[in-house]
């Protein structure tokens, strides 16, 4: 039987099955991206599309994720979390099937947008459920733990994708993603209760939704942490979208070796999240976030130096790619927890704006790194460096909030 609505409050624990399900729902972004990466070159061959058009399928997926979150976040503050989550996951399965059956690159681009849009519903609601029931250090720790679980996706996904692309092709990968969406639906139906009681909901009206978004955007500390998160994601996605072309096209690795190398970098991200979750309590999330942002800037400068140097940069570049993912592990959980804690009364809207910023930046990063035409790593390094610097600038605006609890957004 599906769970009934349970009281929500900042002191309530989140059961392990629920947390695992929320992590699974959140994993749709890395799953739908990383399982697909090893097959990108084959997509271009099968659909007679060049690299830029193939990378457009990544861009539209990111835009869909941003749009889906922005659409459902404010609505979930009025409708609750459970029903939109279940409906969105059903539509996600349908979108995955459309990707698998796409007869042309144009249809695939549109289907990927729909897959991103419906996947974004789950991503935003998973964060909102945690924000409904926790706050402060506990929220930052739970977001880090959830990202450790979610981090298994980018470790397994490229390996699975690399193994599947050969025997079943890139279309088969989308059939697998459709099956995973069905699994997400069953788990959400069984283990995720309603976390937002009626007494805490806001009216679902266009003007009320607009006021809710305006109230969130007017919260300076929230905006600073959200921009820190989004810009850091731009650096990460710059690497993600360029990696199959750089590692396979420039460095000459096979799809299988690429999958292993990509998975090792994902292990670095997961391990850093694990270390971060253990350190919360001994150090404030703001302090750990400061370390992560500083490390990201240093690594981005090193990456730019490596690709601009006139020597065989294969192993130095692989090293800085690994360090890049490690630095991100100290950013995502802390920035998410601190941002949503600043707007706890509108967690759905706050989560939506956070996700919209995140994946809009990712959507911009994908075509920018493609400017090298798959023949140069310089656009990737520049994208990573610019994104890292933007993250540092955004983080500097939150300095006034250090050590002080911010009032929740109202409006």
C-alpha positions, 0 to 999 in steps of 0.5 A: 500500500502507498504511504499516507501523508505524514506530518512534516517538520524540520525535526522529523527524520527521513526513513532510509527507504525514502531517502534512497528513493529520493536519491534514485529520483534525483539520479535521472540527470546523471543517468540520462546524461552519462549512460548516453555519453558513450553513444554520442559519436554513434548517434551522429553516424546513425542520424547523419548529424554533426557533432554540434547537432549531437551535442544539442541533444545535451543542451535541450535536455539541460534546458528541459531540466531547468524548465521542468523544475521552474514549472513544478516548484512553485506549483508543488508549494500549493499542490504538495509533493507526492502527486506531482512526483508520481505524475512526472515520473509517468511522463518521464517513462513516456519521454524515454520511449520517444527518445528510443524511437526517434527517427531523426536528430530533430525528433531526438532533440525534442524528445530529449527536451521532454525527457529533461522537463519530466525528469526535472519534476523529480529532481526539484521535488526530491530536494523539496521533500528534504527541505520540508523535513530538515534544516541547517547542518542536518539538511546539508548532511542529508543533501551530501548523503543523498548526493553520495547515493546519487553519485553511484549513478555517474559511476555506474552509468558510463560503464553500463552505457559503454557496455550497452552501446555495443550490443544494443546501441544508443536506442537500447540505452534509452529503453533501459532508461525508460525501465529505470523510470518505471522503477522510480515510479514504483519506489516513489509510490511505495516509499515517498509520503506527502511531506507538505501539509495543507496548512503550509501550502500557498495558493496556486494562482499565477500572481501567487506563483509570481510573488513566490518566485519574487520572494525567493529571488529577493533573498540575497543569501539564497541567491548567492548560494544558488549562483555558487552552486549553478556556476560550479555545475557549469564547470562540471558540465563543461567537463562532462559534455566535452569528455567523450570527444576529448578522451575518445577523439583527441586522446584515442581511448576506446568507448570502454576505456572512456567509461572507466576513466569517466567512472573514476572521476565520478568516484572522486565526486562521490568520495568527496561528498562522503568526506564532506558529510563526515566533516559537517558538524566539525566544520560549518557548511559555509566553511566547507563550501569555501574550501570547495570553491577555492579548490575549484578555482585552483584546479580550473587554473591548472586545467587551463595551463595544462591544455595551453602548454605545448606538450603531451597533456594526456595524463596531466589533463586526466589528473586535473579532471579528477581533481575537478570532480573532487572539488565539486563534492564539497560544493553541491551538498553545502550550497544546496542546504544553505540555499534552501535553508534561507527560503524554508517556507518556500522550499519548492520554489527555492528548489525550482529556481536552484535547479533552473539556474543549474541546468540553464548554465549546463545548457549554455556550457554544452555548446560552448565546449563544442566550439573546438569541433572535437579537436581541442580541449581549450574551449572546455578549459576556458568554460571550466575556468570562467564558471569557477571564477563566477562561482567564487564571485557568487560565493563572496556575496554570501560572506555577510551570512557567515555564522548567522541564520537567515530569515526565511523568504516571505511574500 
